[in-house]
Amino acid sequence: MFHARARRWRRSALSVSVTAVAVLAAGCGPKAPVTAQPTPPAQSAAPVDGQPSAPGQSPTPSGVPSGTPSTVPSGAPSTSASSSTPATGQGGWIKAPNPVTNVKPSHAVPPNKGGFHEFQANCTVSRTNIGDDPIVFPNLPAASHSHTFMGNTTTNAATTVESLKAGKTTCKTKGDLSAYWMPTLYNGDTAVNPEGMQTIYYKAGVTDYRSVRPFPTGLRYVVGNAKNTDADKFLDATEEGFECGDSYKNKNIPLTCPTERSVKLNIRYQAPSCWDGLHLDSPDHQRHMAYPVDSHTASGWVCPDSHPVAVPKLEFKMAWPVNGDMSKVRFASGNGPTFHYDFFNAWDERTLAAMINGCIVAARQCDPQGHDGRDDQQPAPYVLNSDYLLP
């Protein structure tokens, strides 16, 4: 099954199982009422929070990129190299203190090592039902719709790299102090939170998995569109749509799901994996990132010239314990196609580099300890020790 899905992803650019592929369009908007809504007619998505597009560009569509990635506009304003967030909401361009320049996208054809180039971050909910968003609304508490946070236990509206580094994590891997968050799911007026460990995959988004390098500390971005109204484009950006039980290919949250205790609402959503090498953030929290493009050659999927640095492809795999009558199930941001998530990198740099080199670059399928447990891979090394720390 996995190989079949992998092949489908190679044809469509982004795979998912319950899935929804990250859309480089809008971010988290202001609070929205949590009420049942029919799927609205297709509309064009607006830039994040009404921000204008870069000069000469159209707003990013709400579906999968068509092969023309967003580009950093020429003349983008300079900002401080500090990794902290701006003093007020909305933000702007934040320069990377250590930019990666003189890099070209890799078109090399790597050896085929079975198709796996990944590791997992297993994290539980750390904070929930809080209207903070330190990327879209920095230093503005309760300015956003409600969010469910995972990973770092200190995430709030005033979060900075420094505060994350001083915090703790609910992830198994102790060196992952990053913050992950998404809109809270509601069943009527009741918040429903994912139970237990949730999976966040770190994968190669480009064909040459050997070219993937760590995120820079302080990199942050929004995946998806909190204002998306185009359910068809949302479904087109997925492999299976929303899933529960035997129901799949749903462009919105299903109205009913089987009532067995084991049945949950699932979604898997992938992020862009090409960085411009220059900025930790951008005005819309997305233009500094892009999806790989199909080279239509043996090189396969490559980063665009505008975003030449290959970084890990995040893939949220979430499961909420809700089933039966789903008619009142909605996200805090709205109906199903508004699902999105945010990422603020605060990994210990040595640990992240070791996991990428030991799993993605080494073409292995690793758990959060950096171990490939497949029978044909034994004996296999562990990147981390039994305490999930770098030796």
C-alpha positions, -999 to 999 in steps of 0.1 A, spaced: 0 0 0 27 24 9 45 19 -24 13 24 -43 8 57 -24 43 67 -30 38 62 -67 7 83 -67 25 110 -49 52 111 -75 24 117 -101 6 143 -81 34 160 -61 20 155 -27 8 123 -10 -16 119 19 -36 92 36 -64 111 52 -46 136 38 -45 171 28 -15 186 11 -4 219 24 -14 248 4 7 279 3 -21 303 7 -35 320 37 -27 316 74 -47 318 106 -74 344 106 -93 360 133 -117 341 155 -145 324 136 -178 310 150 -179 272 152 -211 264 136 -222 238 110 -217 251 75 -224 237 41 -195 235 17 -195 270 0 -190 275 -37 -155 277 -51 -138 311 -47 -104 324 -52 -83 325 -20 -70 358 -8 -35 364 5 -29 359 42 -50 383 63 -56 405 33 -20 412 26 -11 421 -10 7 397 -33 43 403 -41 48 427 -71 39 410 -104 23 380 -87 -12 368 -84 -25 356 -49 -14 320 -42 -42 296 -51 -58 275 -23 -50 242 -41 -18 224 -49 7 247 -66 4 244 -104 42 243 -108 49 280 -106 60 285 -70 57 317 -50 88 338 -53 104 363 -29 98 397 -45 128 417 -55 134 446 -32 119 428 -2 125 450 28 154 442 51 147 434 87 168 427 117 186 394 118 171 387 152 151 354 154 125 370 176 91 379 164 81 415 156 66 437 184 31 438 168 8 416 148 12 406 111 50 408 110 71 410 78 103 397 63 127 383 89 162 377 75 180 346 84 212 355 104 231 328 85 216 328 50 223 300 26 235 315 -7 251 302 -39 230 271 -38 214 255 -68 186 229 -67 199 194 -70 191 177 -103 212 147 -94 196 112 -96 202 94 -63 205 56 -59 172 38 -54 171 26 -18 136 14 -14 117 47 -14 119 56 23 136 87 35 120 98 67 117 99 105 89 106 129 83 132 156 57 117 180 42 145 201 11 149 223 -10 180 228 8 205 250 -18 233 252 -52 236 237 -82 259 231 -61 290 231 -66 319 207 -28 326 204 -8 325 172 28 337 176 34 336 138 3 354 124 -5 375 155 27 378 175 24 395 209 -14 398 205 -30 373 230 -63 358 220 -63 376 186 -68 343 166 -93 316 165 -87 287 190 -57 265 184 -44 232 197 -7 231 203 18 202 203 55 199 211 68 229 231 49 235 263 54 272 265 40 283 231 19 315 234 14 348 216 48 361 228 68 330 217 103 336 204 131 312 196 147 321 229 115 312 248 111 279 229 147 269 236 141 275 273 109 254 273 102 217 274 85 194 249 57 168 248 76 151 219 94 119 224 126 133 210 139 156 237 158 178 212 127 188 194 116 220 212 97 232 181 61 245 183 34 229 162 -2 241 162 -35 238 143 -71 250 146 -90 233 174 -116 208 163 -151 212 178 -182 189 180 -209 215 185 -195 237 213 -172 210 227 -135 210 219 -122 176 207 -84 171 211 -62 144 195 -56 116 221 -21 102 227 9 105 205 3 122 171 27 116 142 46 144 124 67 130 96 99 145 84 105 134 49 123 142 17 101 163 -6 126 162 -35 138 132 -54 174 137 -45 169 129 -8 207 134 -2 203 171 -7 180 176 22 195 198 50 182 210 84 158 238 89 175 270 102 167 278 138 138 302 140 123 292 106 85 295 108 57 291 83 20 285 79 8 254 59 -27 257 44 -54 283 42 -76 293 71 -98 312 47 -101 286 20 -136 282 5 -127 259 -24 -134 224 -13 -127 209 -47 -92 223 -48 -87 211 -12 -97 176 -23 -75 178 -54 -46 185 -30 -51 152 -12 -48 115 -18 -77 103 2 -94 135 16 -108 133 51 -112 97 63 -131 79 90 -136 41 89 -143 31 53 -152 66 43 -126 85 23 -121 109 -6 -142 134 14 -137 170 4 -152 181 37 -156 165 71 -181 136 66 -216 140 81 -215 106 97 -188 80 106 -190 45 120 -195 45 158 -169 18 166 -146 31 193 -115 26 171 -129 49 144 -115 85 144 -114 114 120 -81 114 103 -61 138 81 -26 139 67 -13 172 54 20 180 38 41 211 39 64 228 13 100 216 15 120 242 -4 133 273 13 145 306 -2 177 304 19 173 340 30 143 345 53 130 330 85 96 344 78 77 365 51 47 389 53 22 361 44 43 335 64 45 314 32 64 332 4 98 322 18 88 285 12 77 266 -19 68 231 -31 91 211 -53 83 211 -90 83 182 -114 114 185 -137 99 160 -162 133 144 -163 151 116 -144 158 142 -117 121 140 -107 110 165 -81 134 194 -76 133 227 -57 126 258 -79 154 282 -85 137 308 -64 137 285 -34 168 263 -40 174 249 -5 158 215 2 146 210 38 125 183 54 89 180 42 66 180 73 35 158 72 9 162 99 -9 130 106 -37 138 130 -65 117 145 -94 131 165 -116 108 186 -149 117 171 -174 96 151 -211 89 147 -231 120 140 -205 144 125 -229 171 114 -217 196 140 -180 188 137 -160 218 125 -126 234 130 -123 267 149 -113 282 115 -144 269 98 -153 238 78 -130 211 66 -111 228 38 -99 256 62 -76 231 80 -41 244 83 -11 243 107 18 263 118 55 253 125 81 273 145 115 255 144 134 253 177 152 219 173 185 213 189 206 218 159 229 188 164 200 165 170 181 176 140 211 172 118 218 138 131 182 126 125 183 140 89 216 125 81 209 92 98 174 87 83 165 109 54 199 112 37 206 75 46 173 64 29 159 48 60 124 47 76 130 58 112 110 60 143 115 90 168 146 73 181 162 73 146 158 35 142 146 16 111 127 -14 125 120 -32 92 132 -68 93 153 -64 61 172 -35 77 185 -54 107 208 -49 125 201 -12 122 217 16 142 199 41 165 205 78 160 194 86 196 198 67 229 170 51 249 162 84 264 157 99 229 188 120 234 218 124 211 247 104 226 
